């Protein structure tokens, strides 16, 4: 069993998508626009985040936002596949956890499980999964599917996570034996069928997955799964959503938003109480800092003059010292905070120089540890396969 004390001090995650969270971020970036979709850009940003001391890097995914009348506007960010970006970054890094966002509605669960298990191997156990579920008509049309919403959306998400978890368990940890004398690579008795099938009440198109997986069990056994609050069952939303701490559609960390910075710590406290310590709680915070001789307010006004930034989350706008105080308050309650910098090149510099070092001196941030796994960071034990004759243990946060 783990306790909340295992999470103090907390951790910081950084979103590395595009040139930043602001739609006009590319206008303030320190590279030519054509360099955005290159390996060199991925390398530079993820190494800068690791060097700054962030424990986690996340990679958003999904279709680009359309401009007026459905056409791409001048400030639409370019984007490569999130899993591919994380996989590219994995051998270049040593301590930062890599968590790509992967859709659960219009992707094949078997392939998602395989890709994420592969990422866990190439990163040495520093991988996680940020669950996404958006079933708009435009997204569905891209892959020949209909729009998915409501109960069907959360059901698709829960089913996809359960398939992945079953497949990750379908190989026991010691299934690969490499027995030269007998010529056996595998102990077939330690491979198992996943045997998943959606039930008769499944609101979407039903399917089944037999298994086993086509790749050995991930190094972590089970990759930690992170999901936004709106997809979690028992939250007063849709029934049948993702579970917290369960063996099937369970998640290990929940992302929490609030309308304003002043409300964020209270919302984190509410969610921790709601789930009674069964899941790590990560607060979401947009960030615009004073930089380059400009105040944060001036910077955001200049960017908004091109394309306004519409975000549903709390946004900190101000100097670095003020952000230190805000993060100190939030991390007294939250297990971690994920930052969304307005302009990655600009705000990451300020965070690295003026924010993270102060938080670390205060003892607010957990130390970065080379080759530690995501489960290590969350205080989670290595889980036994559900198909092995080993008693499973639960973990409290």
C-alpha positions in Angstrom: 0.0 0.0 0.0 1.1 3.5 -0.7 0.2 6.7 1.1 0.0 10.3 0.0 3.3 10.9 1.8 4.9 9.0 -1.1 3.9 11.9 -3.3 5.5 14.7 -1.4 7.2 16.5 -2.9 5.2 16.5 -6.2 6.1 16.5 -9.9 5.7 18.8 -12.9 4.7 17.7 -16.4 5.1 19.9 -19.5 3.0 19.7 -22.6 5.3 19.8 -25.7 2.9 20.0 -28.5 3.7 22.3 -31.4 5.2 25.7 -30.5 3.0 26.1 -27.4 -0.5 26.2 -26.2 -1.4 29.5 -27.8 -2.6 29.1 -31.4 -0.3 31.9 -32.6 2.7 30.6 -30.7 4.7 29.9 -33.9 4.9 33.7 -34.4 7.1 34.0 -31.3 9.0 30.7 -31.8 12.8 30.7 -32.2 12.9 28.5 -35.3 11.6 28.7 -38.9 8.0 27.4 -39.3 9.2 24.6 -41.5 11.4 23.2 -38.7 8.4 22.4 -36.5 7.7 19.0 -37.9 11.3 17.7 -37.7 13.2 15.3 -35.5 15.6 18.1 -34.5 12.7 20.1 -33.1 11.5 17.2 -31.1 15.0 16.5 -29.8 15.5 20.1 -28.8 12.3 20.6 -26.9 12.3 17.3 -25.0 16.0 17.7 -24.0 15.3 21.2 -22.8 12.4 20.0 -20.7 14.5 17.2 -19.2 17.4 19.6 -18.6 15.0 22.0 -16.8 14.0 19.2 -14.4 10.5 18.4 -15.6 9.6 14.8 -14.6 7.0 14.2 -17.4 6.6 15.3 -21.0 3.2 14.9 -22.6 2.5 14.9 -26.3 -1.0 16.0 -27.4 -2.6 14.5 -30.5 -5.8 14.7 -32.6 -6.9 16.5 -35.7 -5.9 20.1 -36.3 -8.4 22.8 -35.3 -10.2 24.2 -38.3 -10.4 27.9 -39.0 -13.4 29.9 -40.3 -15.8 28.0 -42.5 -13.9 24.8 -41.9 -10.7 25.9 -43.5 -7.3 25.8 -41.7 -6.5 29.3 -40.4 -3.0 30.9 -40.5 -2.3 29.9 -36.9 -3.2 26.2 -37.0 -0.3 24.3 -35.5 1.4 21.4 -37.3 1.4 18.0 -35.5 3.1 14.6 -35.9 1.7 11.4 -34.3 2.1 11.6 -30.5 3.4 8.0 -30.1 5.9 8.5 -32.8 7.2 11.7 -31.2 7.5 10.0 -27.9 9.3 7.0 -29.4 11.7 9.3 -31.2 12.5 11.1 -27.9 12.8 7.9 -25.8 16.4 6.9 -26.7 17.6 10.6 -26.5 16.5 11.0 -22.9 17.3 9.4 -19.6 15.0 10.7 -16.8 11.9 12.3 -18.3 8.7 10.3 -18.5 7.1 10.3 -22.0 3.3 10.2 -22.1 1.7 10.5 -25.5 -2.0 11.2 -25.9 -3.7 8.4 -27.8 -7.3 8.3 -29.0 -9.6 5.5 -27.7 -12.5 6.0 -30.2 -11.2 5.9 -33.7 -8.1 3.7 -33.1 -7.8 -0.1 -32.9 -7.2 -1.1 -29.3 -5.0 -4.0 -30.2 -2.6 -1.7 -32.1 -2.7 1.0 -29.4 -1.6 -1.6 -26.8 1.2 -2.8 -29.0 2.5 0.6 -29.8 2.5 1.7 -26.1 4.2 -1.5 -25.0 6.9 -0.9 -27.6 7.3 2.7 -26.3 7.8 1.2 -22.8 10.6 -0.9 -24.1 12.4 1.8 -26.1 12.1 4.2 -23.1 13.3 1.7 -20.5 10.0 1.9 -18.6 9.5 5.6 -18.9 6.2 5.5 -20.7 2.6 6.2 -20.0 -0.7 6.7 -21.8 -2.8 9.9 -21.8 -6.3 8.7 -22.8 -8.2 10.8 -25.3 -11.8 10.4 -26.5 -13.3 12.8 -29.0 -15.8 11.5 -31.5 -16.7 14.5 -33.6 -18.2 14.1 -37.1 -15.1 15.5 -38.7 -12.8 13.1 -36.9 -15.0 10.1 -37.7 -15.2 11.1 -41.4 -11.4 11.0 -41.6 -11.5 7.2 -40.9 -14.9 6.4 -42.3 -16.8 6.2 -39.0 -19.9 8.0 -37.7 -19.9 10.6 -34.9 -19.6 9.2 -31.4 -20.9 11.0 -28.3 -22.4 10.7 -24.9 -22.5 7.3 -23.3 -20.9 5.7 -26.4 -17.9 7.9 -26.1 -17.0 6.9 -22.5 -17.9 3.3 -23.2 -15.5 3.2 -26.2 -12.8 4.7 -23.9 -13.3 2.2 -21.1 -13.3 -0.7 -23.5 -10.1 0.4 -25.2 -8.3 0.7 -21.9 -9.5 -2.7 -20.7 -8.3 -4.3 -24.0 -4.9 -2.8 -23.5 -4.6 -3.8 -19.9 -5.7 -7.4 -20.7 -3.2 -7.6 -23.6 -0.4 -6.3 -21.4 -1.2 -9.1 -19.0 -1.5 -11.8 -21.7 2.3 -12.4 -21.4 3.6 -13.2 -17.9 6.8 -11.4 -16.9 8.9 -14.5 -17.4 7.2 -15.9 -20.5 10.4 -15.4 -22.6 12.8 -18.2 -21.6 15.3 -18.3 -24.5 16.0 -22.0 -23.8 18.8 -22.9 -26.2 18.9 -26.6 -25.4 15.2 -27.2 -26.1 15.0 -24.6 -28.8 12.2 -22.8 -27.1 12.0 -19.0 -27.0 8.7 -18.9 -25.1 7.0 -20.8 -22.3 3.7 -21.2 -24.0 2.0 -21.9 -20.7 2.8 -18.3 -19.7 0.9 -16.8 -22.7 -2.8 -16.2 -22.3 -5.8 -15.2 -24.3 -7.2 -11.8 -23.5 -10.7 -12.9 -24.4 -12.3 -9.5 -24.4 -15.8 -8.9 -25.9 -18.1 -5.9 -25.6 -21.4 -6.8 -23.9 -24.9 -6.7 -25.3 -25.5 -3.2 -23.8 -22.4 -1.7 -25.4 -23.7 1.6 -27.1 -21.2 1.5 -30.0 -20.2 -1.0 -32.6 -19.4 -4.2 -30.7 -16.1 -6.0 -31.1 -13.9 -8.7 -29.6 -10.2 -9.2 -29.0 -8.8 -12.7 -28.6 -5.1 -12.1 -28.0 -2.5 -12.8 -26.8 -0.4 -9.7 -27.5 2.2 -9.8 -30.3 4.9 -8.3 -28.0 6.1 -9.4 -24.6 4.7 -7.7 -21.4 5.8 -4.1 -21.0 8.8 -3.5 -18.7 6.4 -1.8 -16.2 3.9 -4.7 -16.5 1.1 -2.1 -16.8 1.8 1.3 -18.2 0.3 4.0 -16.0 -2.9 5.4 -17.6 -3.8 9.1 -17.3 -7.2 10.4 -18.2 -9.2 13.7 -18.0 -11.8 13.9 -15.3 -14.7 14.0 -17.8 -14.1 10.3 -18.8 -14.1 8.9 -15.2 -17.0 6.9 -14.0 -18.6 7.8 -10.7 -18.0 11.5 -11.3 -21.7 12.4 -11.8 -21.2 12.1 -15.5 -21.9 9.2 -17.8 -22.2 5.7 -16.3 -19.7 3.1 -17.5 -16.7 5.5 -17.8 -13.1 4.7 -16.8 -12.6 3.3 -13.3 -10.0 4.5 -10.8 -7.5 1.9 -9.6 -9.3 -1.1 -11.1 -7.6 -3.9 -13.0 -9.6 -3.5 -16.2 -10.6 0.0 -17.3 -8.9 1.6 -14.3 -6.7 4.6 -14.5 -3.8 5.7 -12.3 -3.9 9.5 -12.6 -6.6 12.0 -13.4 -6.3 15.4 -15.0 -8.2 18.2 -13.2 -9.1 21.6 -14.6 -10.7 24.7 -13.0 -12.0 27.9 -14.4 -9.5 30.1 -12.5 -6.1 29.8 -10.8 -7.7 30.6 -7.4 -10.1 27.7 -7.8 -7.6 25.1 -8.9 -6.3 23.9 -5.5 -9.8 23.6 -4.1 -10.9 21.6 -7.1 -7.9 19.2 -6.6 -8.9 18.8 -3.0 -12.5 18.0 -4.0 -11.4 15.4 -6.5 -9.0 13.7 -4.1 -11.9 13.4 -1.6 -14.2 12.2 -4.3 -11.9 9.3 -5.2 -10.8 8.7 -1.6 -7.0 8.5 -2.5 -7.4 5.8 -5.1 -5.8 7.8 -7.9 -3.1 10.5 -8.4 -4.5 13.9 -9.1 -2.7 16.2 -11.6 -3.8 19.8 -12.0 -3.8 21.5 -15.4 -2.5 25.1 -15.7 -1.9 27.3 -18.7 1.1 29.6 -18.3 2.2 33.0 -19.7 5.2 34.6 -18.1 6.9 37.9 -18.2 9.8 37.4 -20.7 12.1 39.2 -23.1 11.3 42.6 -21.6 7.6 42.2 -22.1 5.0 41.6 -19.4 2.9 38.5 -19.7 -0.2 40.7 -20.3 1.6 42.4 -23.2 2.7 39.1 -24.7 -0.7 37.5 -24.6 -2.3 40.7 -26.1 0.1 40.6 -29.0 -0.5 36.9 -29.7 -4.3 37.3 -29.3 -4.2 40.1 -31.9 -3.5 37.4 -34.4 -5.7 34.6 -33.1 -7.5 34.6 -29.7 -6.5 31.9 -27.3 -9.7 30.1 -26.1 -8.9 27.7 -23.2 -11.3 26.1 -20.7 -8.6 25.8 -18.1 -7.0 28.0 -15.4 -4.4 30.4 -16.8 -1.6 32.0 -14.8 -0.4 35.3 -16.4 2.4 37.1 -14.6 5.9 36.9 -13.3 8.0 33.9 -12.4 7.9 34.5 -8.6 4.1 34.6 -8.7 4.0 31.3 -10.5 6.3 29.8 -7.9 3.8 30.8 -5.2 0.9 29.4 -7.2 2.6 26.0 -7.8 3.7 25.8 -4.2 0.0 26.1 -3.2 -1.3 23.7 -5.7 1.4 21.0 -5.1 0.5 21.1 -1.4 -2.7 19.3 -2.5 -2.0 17.9 -6.0 0.3 15.0 -6.7 1.5 16.9 -9.8 0.8 19.8 -12.2 0.9 19.8 -16.0 1.9 23.1 -17.5 0.8 24.4 -20.9 3.1 27.2 -21.8 1.8 29.8 -24.2 5.0 29.8 -26.3 7.3 26.9 -25.6 10.6 28.5 -26.6 9.9 31.6 -24.5 8.1 30.3 -21.4 10.2 27.2 -21.0 13.3 29.4 -20.7 11.7 31.3 -17.9 10.5 28.1 -16.2 13.9 26.6 -16.3 15.7 29.7 -15.0 13.3 31.2 -12.5 10.7 28.7 -11.5 11.9 25.1 -11.2 15.1 25.9 -9.3 13.2 27.8 -6.7 10.6 25.0 -6.3 13.4 22.5 -5.9 15.1 24.6 -3.3 11.9 24.8 -1.4 11.6 21.0 -1.4 8.3 21.2 -3.4 9.5 19.1 -6.3 10.6 15.5 -6.3 14.1 14.9 -7.6 14.6 13.7 -11.2 16.0 10.2 -11.2 17.8 8.6 -14.2 16.0 5.5 -15.6 13.2 5.6 -13.0 9.9 4.3 -14.4 6.6 6.1 -14.5 5.3 3.6 -11.9 8.2 4.5 -9.7 7.2 8.2 -9.9 3.6 7.4 -9.0 4.7 5.0 -6.2 3.1 2.0 -7.8 4.4 -1.5 -7.4 5.1 -3.8 -10.4 1.8 -5.6 -10.9 1.5 -9.3 -11.5 -0.3 -10.5 -14.5 -4.0 -11.1 -13.8 -3.6 -14.5 -15.5 -0.7 -15.6 -13.3 -1.5 -17.4 -10.0 -0.4 -14.4 -7.9 -2.5 -12.4 -5.6 -2.9 -8.8 -6.9 -2.4 -5.9 -4.5 -4.1 -2.5 -4.7 -2.3 0.8 -4.1 -3.8 3.9 -2.4 -2.6 7.4 -3.2 
